[in-house]
Amino acid sequence: MKDSVAAVSIGIVDGKILLDLCYEEDSKADVDMNFVMTGSGKFIEVQGTAESAPFTKKQMDHMAEIAQQGIKELLKAQKQVLASLH
């Protein structure tokens, strides 16, 4: 395996930034974004849409930071599972 991959959704719902939105949250999000990254920290995909309200660069940067932290947690969990298989 060359590298790992993980993805999260993130959005702004009722003025709050939420990580890994469920369907109900996603359906009423003002902003909806997806981040896909490798274990080495490189971006594969960044996609975002202002569903009902535009967002600022500051909000986008904050969502990117939170998404990267969420992806790090997923990658950590992946490594733990893979390590337990050996």
mmCIF file of the C-alpha atoms, coordinates in Angstrom:
data_MODEL
# 
_entry.id   MODEL 
# 
loop_
_atom_site.group_PDB 
_atom_site.id 
_atom_site.type_symbol 
_atom_site.label_atom_id 
_atom_site.label_alt_id 
_atom_site.label_comp_id 
_atom_site.label_asym_id 
_atom_site.label_entity_id 
_atom_site.label_seq_id 
_atom_site.pdbx_PDB_ins_code 
_atom_site.Cartn_x 
_atom_site.Cartn_y 
_atom_site.Cartn_z 
_atom_site.occupancy 
_atom_site.B_iso_or_equiv 
_atom_site.pdbx_formal_charge 
_atom_site.auth_seq_id 
_atom_site.auth_comp_id 
_atom_site.auth_asym_id 
_atom_site.auth_atom_id 
_atom_site.pdbx_PDB_model_num 
ATOM 1  C CA . MET A 1 1  ? 0.000   0.000  0.000  1.00 0.00 ? 1  MET A CA 1 
ATOM 2  C CA . LYS A 1 2  ? 1.416   3.377  -1.031 1.00 0.00 ? 2  LYS A CA 1 
ATOM 3  C CA . ASP A 1 3  ? -0.722  5.611  1.191  1.00 0.00 ? 3  ASP A CA 1 
ATOM 4  C CA . SER A 1 4  ? -4.029  5.701  3.033  1.00 0.00 ? 4  SER A CA 1 
ATOM 5  C CA . VAL A 1 5  ? -7.091  7.770  2.139  1.00 0.00 ? 5  VAL A CA 1 
ATOM 6  C CA . ALA A 1 6  ? -9.883  9.243  4.241  1.00 0.00 ? 6  ALA A CA 1 
ATOM 7  C CA . ALA A 1 7  ? -12.765 11.623 3.612  1.00 0.00 ? 7  ALA A CA 1 
ATOM 8  C CA . VAL A 1 8  ? -15.133 13.781 5.635  1.00 0.00 ? 8  VAL A CA 1 
ATOM 9  C CA . SER A 1 9  ? -18.055 16.051 5.027  1.00 0.00 ? 9  SER A CA 1 
ATOM 10 C CA . ILE A 1 10 ? -18.275 19.355 6.822  1.00 0.00 ? 10 ILE A CA 1 
ATOM 11 C CA . GLY A 1 11 ? -20.754 22.172 6.732  1.00 0.00 ? 11 GLY A CA 1 
ATOM 12 C CA . ILE A 1 12 ? -22.348 25.161 8.331  1.00 0.00 ? 12 ILE A CA 1 
ATOM 13 C CA . VAL A 1 13 ? -25.721 24.443 9.927  1.00 0.00 ? 13 VAL A CA 1 
ATOM 14 C CA . ASP A 1 14 ? -27.527 27.106 11.948 1.00 0.00 ? 14 ASP A CA 1 
ATOM 15 C CA . GLY A 1 15 ? -24.317 29.162 12.019 1.00 0.00 ? 15 GLY A CA 1 
ATOM 16 C CA . LYS A 1 16 ? -22.207 26.320 13.437 1.00 0.00 ? 16 LYS A CA 1 
ATOM 17 C CA . ILE A 1 17 ? -19.500 24.330 11.686 1.00 0.00 ? 17 ILE A CA 1 
ATOM 18 C CA . LEU A 1 18 ? -20.267 20.605 11.931 1.00 0.00 ? 18 LEU A CA 1 
ATOM 19 C CA . LEU A 1 19 ? -18.032 17.687 10.966 1.00 0.00 ? 19 LEU A CA 1 
ATOM 20 C CA . ASP A 1 20 ? -19.452 14.567 9.260  1.00 0.00 ? 20 ASP A CA 1 
ATOM 21 C CA . LEU A 1 21 ? -22.967 15.812 8.745  1.00 0.00 ? 21 LEU A CA 1 
ATOM 22 C CA . CYS A 1 22 ? -25.802 13.310 8.944  1.00 0.00 ? 22 CYS A CA 1 
ATOM 23 C CA . TYR A 1 23 ? -28.567 13.454 6.319  1.00 0.00 ? 23 TYR A CA 1 
ATOM 24 C CA . GLU A 1 24 ? -30.768 15.745 8.406  1.00 0.00 ? 24 GLU A CA 1 
ATOM 25 C CA . GLU A 1 25 ? -27.913 18.218 9.001  1.00 0.00 ? 25 GLU A CA 1 
ATOM 26 C CA . ASP A 1 26 ? -26.767 18.030 5.378  1.00 0.00 ? 26 ASP A CA 1 
ATOM 27 C CA . SER A 1 27 ? -30.265 18.719 4.055  1.00 0.00 ? 27 SER A CA 1 
ATOM 28 C CA . LYS A 1 28 ? -30.486 22.005 5.966  1.00 0.00 ? 28 LYS A CA 1 
ATOM 29 C CA . ALA A 1 29 ? -26.844 23.109 5.694  1.00 0.00 ? 29 ALA A CA 1 
ATOM 30 C CA . ASP A 1 30 ? -26.068 26.635 4.521  1.00 0.00 ? 30 ASP A CA 1 
ATOM 31 C CA . VAL A 1 31 ? -22.693 25.351 3.303  1.00 0.00 ? 31 VAL A CA 1 
ATOM 32 C CA . ASP A 1 32 ? -21.705 21.795 2.431  1.00 0.00 ? 32 ASP A CA 1 
ATOM 33 C CA . MET A 1 33 ? -18.094 20.724 1.788  1.00 0.00 ? 33 MET A CA 1 
ATOM 34 C CA . ASN A 1 34 ? -16.232 17.469 1.235  1.00 0.00 ? 34 ASN A CA 1 
ATOM 35 C CA . PHE A 1 35 ? -12.551 16.854 1.843  1.00 0.00 ? 35 PHE A CA 1 
ATOM 36 C CA . VAL A 1 36 ? -10.607 13.776 0.732  1.00 0.00 ? 36 VAL A CA 1 
ATOM 37 C CA . MET A 1 37 ? -6.958  13.474 1.774  1.00 0.00 ? 37 MET A CA 1 
ATOM 38 C CA . THR A 1 38 ? -4.109  11.017 1.821  1.00 0.00 ? 38 THR A CA 1 
ATOM 39 C CA . GLY A 1 39 ? -2.357  9.834  4.949  1.00 0.00 ? 39 GLY A CA 1 
ATOM 40 C CA . SER A 1 40 ? 0.629   11.957 3.958  1.00 0.00 ? 40 SER A CA 1 
ATOM 41 C CA . GLY A 1 41 ? -1.549  15.081 4.109  1.00 0.00 ? 41 GLY A CA 1 
ATOM 42 C CA . LYS A 1 42 ? -2.119  15.690 0.413  1.00 0.00 ? 42 LYS A CA 1 
ATOM 43 C CA . PHE A 1 43 ? -5.500  16.710 -0.952 1.00 0.00 ? 43 PHE A CA 1 
ATOM 44 C CA . ILE A 1 44 ? -7.326  14.453 -3.374 1.00 0.00 ? 44 ILE A CA 1 
ATOM 45 C CA . GLU A 1 45 ? -10.565 16.404 -3.472 1.00 0.00 ? 45 GLU A CA 1 
ATOM 46 C CA . VAL A 1 46 ? -12.014 19.580 -2.007 1.00 0.00 ? 46 VAL A CA 1 
ATOM 47 C CA . GLN A 1 47 ? -15.576 20.378 -3.011 1.00 0.00 ? 47 GLN A CA 1 
ATOM 48 C CA . GLY A 1 48 ? -17.817 22.987 -1.499 1.00 0.00 ? 48 GLY A CA 1 
ATOM 49 C CA . THR A 1 49 ? -21.172 24.550 -2.200 1.00 0.00 ? 49 THR A CA 1 
ATOM 50 C CA . ALA A 1 50 ? -23.015 27.466 -0.690 1.00 0.00 ? 50 ALA A CA 1 
ATOM 51 C CA . GLU A 1 51 ? -26.417 25.793 -0.514 1.00 0.00 ? 51 GLU A CA 1 
ATOM 52 C CA . SER A 1 52 ? -28.410 28.710 0.867  1.00 0.00 ? 52 SER A CA 1 
ATOM 53 C CA . ALA A 1 53 ? -25.865 31.319 1.982  1.00 0.00 ? 53 ALA A CA 1 
ATOM 54 C CA . PRO A 1 54 ? -22.389 32.271 0.761  1.00 0.00 ? 54 PRO A CA 1 
ATOM 55 C CA . PHE A 1 55 ? -19.402 31.735 3.038  1.00 0.00 ? 55 PHE A CA 1 
ATOM 56 C CA . THR A 1 56 ? -16.247 33.706 3.750  1.00 0.00 ? 56 THR A CA 1 
ATOM 57 C CA . LYS A 1 57 ? -12.650 32.668 3.217  1.00 0.00 ? 57 LYS A CA 1 
ATOM 58 C CA . LYS A 1 58 ? -12.244 32.708 7.004  1.00 0.00 ? 58 LYS A CA 1 
ATOM 59 C CA . GLN A 1 59 ? -15.117 30.217 7.350  1.00 0.00 ? 59 GLN A CA 1 
ATOM 60 C CA . MET A 1 60 ? -13.680 28.067 4.560  1.00 0.00 ? 60 MET A CA 1 
ATOM 61 C CA . ASP A 1 61 ? -10.239 28.049 6.203  1.00 0.00 ? 61 ASP A CA 1 
ATOM 62 C CA . HIS A 1 62 ? -11.814 27.082 9.539  1.00 0.00 ? 62 HIS A CA 1 
ATOM 63 C CA . MET A 1 63 ? -13.795 24.270 7.885  1.00 0.00 ? 63 MET A CA 1 
ATOM 64 C CA . ALA A 1 64 ? -10.583 23.047 6.204  1.00 0.00 ? 64 ALA A CA 1 
ATOM 65 C CA . GLU A 1 65 ? -8.784  22.961 9.582  1.00 0.00 ? 65 GLU A CA 1 
ATOM 66 C CA . ILE A 1 66 ? -11.588 21.012 11.240 1.00 0.00 ? 66 ILE A CA 1 
ATOM 67 C CA . ALA A 1 67 ? -11.848 18.652 8.265  1.00 0.00 ? 67 ALA A CA 1 
ATOM 68 C CA . GLN A 1 68 ? -8.095  17.967 8.374  1.00 0.00 ? 68 GLN A CA 1 
ATOM 69 C CA . GLN A 1 69 ? -8.333  17.138 12.091 1.00 0.00 ? 69 GLN A CA 1 
ATOM 70 C CA . GLY A 1 70 ? -11.253 14.785 11.416 1.00 0.00 ? 70 GLY A CA 1 
ATOM 71 C CA . ILE A 1 71 ? -9.330  13.083 8.634  1.00 0.00 ? 71 ILE A CA 1 
ATOM 72 C CA . LYS A 1 72 ? -6.319  12.661 10.931 1.00 0.00 ? 72 LYS A CA 1 
ATOM 73 C CA . GLU A 1 73 ? -8.576  10.865 13.437 1.00 0.00 ? 73 GLU A CA 1 
ATOM 74 C CA . LEU A 1 74 ? -9.936  8.567  10.708 1.00 0.00 ? 74 LEU A CA 1 
ATOM 75 C CA . LEU A 1 75 ? -6.428  7.786  9.459  1.00 0.00 ? 75 LEU A CA 1 
ATOM 76 C CA . LYS A 1 76 ? -5.334  7.007  13.029 1.00 0.00 ? 76 LYS A CA 1 
ATOM 77 C CA . ALA A 1 77 ? -8.250  4.578  13.386 1.00 0.00 ? 77 ALA A CA 1 
ATOM 78 C CA . GLN A 1 78 ? -7.357  2.972  10.048 1.00 0.00 ? 78 GLN A CA 1 
ATOM 79 C CA . LYS A 1 79 ? -3.769  2.434  11.200 1.00 0.00 ? 79 LYS A CA 1 
ATOM 80 C CA . GLN A 1 80 ? -4.952  0.856  14.455 1.00 0.00 ? 80 GLN A CA 1 
ATOM 81 C CA . VAL A 1 81 ? -7.212  -1.575 12.604 1.00 0.00 ? 81 VAL A CA 1 
ATOM 82 C CA . LEU A 1 82 ? -4.489  -2.495 10.131 1.00 0.00 ? 82 LEU A CA 1 
ATOM 83 C CA . ALA A 1 83 ? -1.967  -2.985 12.943 1.00 0.00 ? 83 ALA A CA 1 
ATOM 84 C CA . SER A 1 84 ? -4.365  -5.326 14.729 1.00 0.00 ? 84 SER A CA 1 
ATOM 85 C CA . LEU A 1 85 ? -4.529  -7.550 11.642 1.00 0.00 ? 85 LEU A CA 1 
ATOM 86 C CA . HIS A 1 86 ? -0.824  -8.377 11.759 1.00 0.00 ? 86 HIS A CA 1 
# 
